[in-house]
Amino acid sequence: MTLQSHLAELERRHRSLERQLEEEKLHPACDTLKLAELKRKKLQIKDEMARLQSDCQTLH
């Protein structure tokens, strides 16, 4: 997997988690533990994307 395709996949997963978060917030009795887990995963992906982009810039 190339760096660009890996970044694209991470961006896709990040958007998917954002949609899941928004959907969960719409439920009257939303699960706060589920929200926290989704937010944690989303942040991990964001951090990984930032690290990969930084690594990519270092290579160029």
Residue pairs with C-beta under 8 A, 6 or more apart in sequence:
1 9
3 52
3 55
3 56
6 52
7 49
7 52
7 53
10 45
10 48
10 49
10 52
11 49
13 45
14 42
14 45
14 46
14 49
17 38
17 41
17 42
17 45
18 42
20 38
21 35
21 38
21 39
21 42
24 30
24 31
24 34
24 35
24 38
25 35
